Each structure stands twice: as C-alpha cells, then as structure tokens.
Amino acid sequence: MKRLAALVLTGILTIGIATGCNSGNEAKELVLDSKHTAMPDYVINSSPIVQETYLMAANYPEVLASVPCYCNCNETAGHMSNLDCFVKEMGPENNINEWDPHGIA
C-alpha cells in the first residue's frame, strides 16, 4: 500500500513539475468546470504550480484522495488524504463547494 501511495505521489509531482516547466512567461488561465466554486484569491495570487495543483485537485480528486498526507496535518487539521489539503468541502458529484488554504503553505 505504501508503494502504491509513493507511485501515485511521484506521478502527481511529475505532472506538477512537467506542467510548471514551460518556456514562456505567458500566464495560464485556470479553467474549472462550472460545478466547482471559483478559485479563491489566495490561489489566484499564488504561483502557477500551486494554481495548477488546485486545478488538478478539482479534476482528479480520486488521485489526491488516494495519497496520504505526511505533513502531520491529520493531527492538526483532521486531514485524511492529500485532497484534504486543497479541498475543504466536496459535494455528492465531486463538485468543490469550498477550497482549503492548506495547499498554499
């Protein structure tokens, strides 16, 4: 199980690094499905890699939910998976009702 979690986390990091390595300085627009609450200012005003990670949490919640959180936020904030660091409240159809600022830390 730990091996699977490590592979999933490696995949997430690889995607994040690959998407963060673009040659231009052009800004990427965050495109969220209309079922989600809009990105909050603390995400919009953060780095592009943080923005992309929040977008990934919206688009692939099952992937982040399968990765345990290792920063001890389970003890301080009650987080059970990596998804909890980005999403505070999710609706029945995986629609994000509230974002969590923990992911920008």
C-alpha positions as CSV (number, residue, x, y, z in Angstrom):
1,M,0.0,0.0,0.0
2,K,2.8,2.4,0.8
3,R,4.4,1.5,-2.5
4,L,1.2,2.4,-4.4
5,A,0.9,5.7,-2.5
6,A,4.5,6.5,-3.3
7,L,3.9,5.8,-7.0
8,V,0.8,8.0,-7.1
9,L,2.6,10.8,-5.3
10,T,5.5,10.5,-7.7
11,G,3.1,10.8,-10.6
12,I,1.4,13.8,-9.1
13,L,4.8,15.5,-8.6
14,T,5.9,14.6,-12.1
15,I,2.8,16.1,-13.6
16,G,3.2,19.2,-11.4
17,I,6.9,19.7,-12.4
18,A,6.2,19.0,-16.1
19,T,3.4,21.5,-16.3
20,G,5.4,24.0,-14.3
21,C,8.3,23.9,-16.9
22,N,7.1,26.0,-19.7
23,S,9.5,28.1,-21.8
24,G,7.4,31.2,-22.0
25,N,6.2,33.7,-19.4
26,E,2.6,33.6,-20.6
27,A,0.0,33.2,-17.8
28,K,-2.2,30.1,-18.0
29,E,-5.9,30.6,-17.4
30,L,-7.4,28.3,-14.8
31,V,-10.3,26.5,-16.3
32,L,-12.7,25.0,-13.8
33,D,-15.8,23.0,-14.5
34,S,-18.8,25.2,-13.7
35,K,-19.9,22.8,-11.0
36,H,-17.0,23.9,-8.8
37,T,-16.8,27.0,-6.6
38,A,-14.4,29.6,-8.1
39,M,-10.8,29.6,-7.1
40,P,-10.3,31.9,-4.1
41,D,-7.9,34.9,-4.2
42,Y,-5.2,33.0,-2.2
43,V,-5.0,30.5,-5.1
44,I,-5.2,33.1,-7.9
45,N,-2.5,35.2,-6.3
46,S,-0.1,32.2,-5.7
47,S,2.5,30.7,-8.0
48,P,1.4,28.9,-11.2
49,I,2.4,25.5,-9.9
50,V,0.1,26.0,-6.8
51,Q,-2.7,27.1,-9.1
52,E,-2.2,24.0,-11.3
53,T,-2.2,21.7,-8.3
54,Y,-5.5,23.1,-7.1
55,L,-6.9,22.7,-10.6
56,M,-5.6,19.1,-10.5
57,A,-7.4,18.6,-7.2
58,A,-10.6,19.7,-8.9
59,N,-10.1,17.5,-11.9
60,Y,-8.7,14.4,-10.3
61,P,-9.9,14.2,-6.7
62,E,-9.7,10.4,-6.6
63,V,-5.9,10.6,-7.2
64,L,-5.2,13.1,-4.5
65,A,-7.6,11.2,-2.1
66,S,-5.5,8.1,-2.6
67,V,-2.3,9.8,-1.4
68,P,-1.9,10.0,2.4
69,C,-0.7,13.3,3.8
70,Y,2.7,13.1,5.5
71,C,2.9,16.7,7.0
72,N,1.0,15.8,10.2
73,C,-1.9,17.9,9.1
74,N,-4.1,14.9,10.0
75,E,-3.3,15.7,13.6
76,T,-3.6,19.5,13.4
77,A,-6.4,19.9,10.8
78,G,-8.0,16.4,10.6
79,H,-6.8,15.8,7.1
80,M,-7.1,12.2,6.0
81,S,-5.5,12.5,2.5
82,N,-3.7,14.9,0.2
83,L,-7.0,16.0,-1.2
84,D,-8.0,17.5,2.2
85,C,-5.1,19.9,1.9
86,F,-6.8,21.5,-1.1
87,V,-10.5,20.9,-0.8
88,K,-12.4,21.6,2.4
89,E,-15.9,20.5,1.3
90,M,-16.9,18.4,-1.7
91,G,-20.4,17.8,-2.9
92,P,-22.0,14.5,-3.9
93,E,-20.9,14.7,-7.6
94,N,-17.3,15.7,-6.7
95,N,-18.2,19.3,-7.0
96,I,-16.0,21.5,-4.9
97,N,-18.1,23.6,-2.5
98,E,-15.2,25.1,-0.5
99,W,-11.4,25.2,-1.0
100,D,-8.8,24.7,1.7
101,P,-5.9,27.2,2.0
102,H,-3.6,24.5,3.5
103,G,-2.3,23.7,0.0
104,I,-0.6,27.0,-0.5
105,A,1.6,26.6,2.6
